[in-house]
Amino acid sequence: MKEKLHQLKLKYQGKKMAPAFNALHTFLYTPNETTHSGSHVRAADDLKRTMNTVIMALVPCLLFGMFNAGYQHYSAINGFPESFDLFEHFLTWDNFLVGITTILPLVIVSYGVGLAIEFLFAVIKGHEVEEGYLVTGMLVPLIVPVDTPLWMLTIAVAFGVVIGKEVFGGTGMNILNPALTIRAFLFFAYPTWMSGDKVWVHEAVERAGTADAISGETILGSLAQGSDYSYSLADMFYGFIPGSVGETSTLLIILGGLFLVFSKIASWRIMVSSVVGALVMGLIFNGIVDAGWLPEYSKFYALMSFPYWQHLLVGGLAFGIVFMATDPVTGAQTNKGKWYYGFFIGFLSVMIRVFNPGYPEGVFLAILLMNVFAPTIDHYVVRGNIRKRLKRFKTATIYPKTSDEVDSLKTETA
Amino acid sequence: MSKDIRIRKGLNINLVGAAEQTISKAVTSNVYALNLDDFHGITPKMLIKQGEDIKAGEPLFYNKNNEDMHFVSPVSGELVKIVRGARRRILTLKILADKEQNYVINKVPDLDTADGEAIKSYLLQCGGWPFIKQRPYDVIADPSATPKAIFVSAYATAPLAADPDFVLKDKEQEIQAAIMGLSKLTPGKIHVSVGKSSRSPFNDIKGIELHKISGPHPAGLVGTQINKIDPVNKGEVVWTLSPQDLVMLGELLLTGKFNAERIVALAGSVIKEPKYYKTKIGAEISTFLYASGVKEDRFRLINGDVLTGTKTSTEGHLGFYNNTVTAIPEGDDYEFFGWNKPVFNKISSTRALTFSWLQPNKKYDLDTNTNGEHRAFVVTGRYEEVFPLDIYPLQLLKACMVKDLDEMEQLGLYEVAPEDFSLTEFICISKQPHQQIIREGLDLLQKELG
């Protein structure tokens, strides 16, 4: 097998389809490439390993999302169980069956379309297929509503990969997070499919207007309309609430985040500062309500009085902070810059959440906005280093070159 | 009085096959060779023709840009071959050594009374000058410039590198002479860094500023020390020398003889008996390689250490500046699912199913496989953890790649040499050629700004 593939690789070397073949080949085998210049030995990790680690951190969220799809579906039909039991009501085959039939197609379409475009561009431009889409392809199904039509996802993925990434030169060159570009495209192109009380529960759209109509509103949606929600804090933390596929379980997101920080793949600086930013904004809003500056009939009242720390439990904030804000390509690249970048993501997320009654979620907009500002933040951080160097330059001890002296003597005598 | 410097950022790469501290005398080499690539940026003008005889210490060629700068022959014999490459560029000079070695004995300057100019022209004439390198640009020092300081690192942290304390034993006299000579060339200080608990001969040398340094690699790189002690500003020049070359300069100043003898560490997992050999610059590596024996037929032979050395072969010769020769296995083989299975036998700076963090002192047998393909820069924040200089490594690399001269200058390219980026290159997840990028950046900057 190893030998045969090696012969095939040599046969295809330099041909047009070589990148496509190599992409598959390197999946099976780490290539036989050796060092040519510089360091003769190299560390064990490559980009594939890095991306794979992120995917491993996402798998629990995906599995949970599958069970939750079924749980929300049946609960919308039969009502929520009175005494919840994890194995009796949640981790059941029925729930999983709903999840796998609705979410697996999303995953397949996301990877299929995205990778097809990646391969196409690699072949056309003659470079190797880069691994960036491995994570993007996993993120996309986790941040869309469960019943997102597949044709819609296809168009969005194609847009996100081509406009969000390939036009900039592919993985490592893009300015906006591709997964969020896809999400933003869906949101602005098909807003009715991305918000409201019909999209978060499987089959709710199809059943609308019939006798069997079901619905499920996210907690943020309820708050935006000033209505009550019936979920406990534990539900929010464990994730037994409606929402995009993978964003609901704060517990699993925290575990994934800890794994990424421990394995040194994702930046803890961004995660910590984002949480701080969100808490600060939440506290400010709580303070405004406590001070009595906001009348109770205000449409912002419910969201503003929502306890500041619970913002982290609902909606996509936790998911965004752990898996999207930490994208190294589109985030701030300097360690100092990461603090600012993360802080503003948390801060703006909660702000947009509260002030955007049409769609009470701000994480993806906040991250995309900060993606745009990340190079500016880095620019000023790097300027600081440059200024330090310029300051040092003032005390530089520069001795004239001996040849300069000779030349100046020559000109004097001449 | 010494000053302590502690480096926190970095990574020690522990490899199997460290040289045992015994010195054997290598078999005398028949042919000696100078590889012109060792003298980066020098255009040679030959002083003798192919087939002519030469004495040890007699000039072979001079620097086209500075006629006074002579490069001398390490041995006496016949210049048997001038190997040329594309556009007749000289690649290698091969000298067939005489059985009886004849040395040129130069008239030595009096170290107590001679002035800087006298020392300088003596070193230039007698072939000692090329041992002095300068920053910016990491090239042989420009004799017309006056350095603000001279730096010597007598602390080796690179993997399997020769131990300076061991090879410098009993060389105090030569070192002292070299320091006395060099101190006339700079109005500034001569900074020497030694290991914190080392018994370095430098502890007793006068006329130097001694620094005790500790921490992981790259604490032993002179670039790290310059950055911590007295960083290079735009327009400033510092000189750097390796401690073993100081010994040669010292002997040249004391006796007038260019003695190319050098103690070399032969190390690496492929070597059966890794140890030290006494040999000469330009000697055939095979003269001592097979004395220690090799475990396999196919391996990578490196002039220098595994991070900064240059690739050579069993027909190769010891480089002009090298005091380490390393042999490690070639890694041109595929590894099934190498990108996702747990890794126990390789070093990694992450913990992404790589387990080198569990045993920081374990010794590894690394091969030359890149462990992945070349990619665009993606991951951030990793280089900074192994890069102790007050410089933004990723930003500087990118500035060099896009040839932005202003940015290169402002981000501190003057302060670095390619070797300072050897560790970031080692851990680079995108497998980018950092040292090559920096070298090209330095060349461009030198060409544009001189």
Interface residues (C-beta under 8 A of the other chain):
Chain A: K2 L5 H6 T26 F27 L28 Y29 T30 P31 N32 E33 T34 T35 H36 S37 G38 S39 H40 V41 R42 A43 A44 D45 D46 L47 K48 R49 T50 N52 T53 E128 E130 E131 G132 G169 G170 T171 G172 M173 F262 S263 K264 I265 S267 R269 P328 V329 G331 Q333 T334 N335 K338 D378 V382 N385 I386 K388 R389 L390 R392 F393 T395 A396 T397 I398 Y399 P400 K401 T402 S403 D404
Chain B: I13 L15 D142 P143 S144 A145 T146 P147 K148 P159 P187 G188 P231 N233 K234 G235 E236 V237 R300 I302 V306 L307 T308 G309 K311 T326 I328 E330 G331 D332 D333 Y334 E335 F336 F337 G338 W339 N340 V343 K346 I347 S348 S349 T350 R351 A352 L353 T354 S356 L366 D367 T368 N369 T370 N371 G372 E373 H374 R375 A376 F377 V378 V379 T380 G381 R382 E384 D390 I391 Y392 L394 Q395 Q410 L411 G412 P418 F421 S422 E425 F426 I427 C428 I429 S430 K431 P433 H434 Q435 Q436
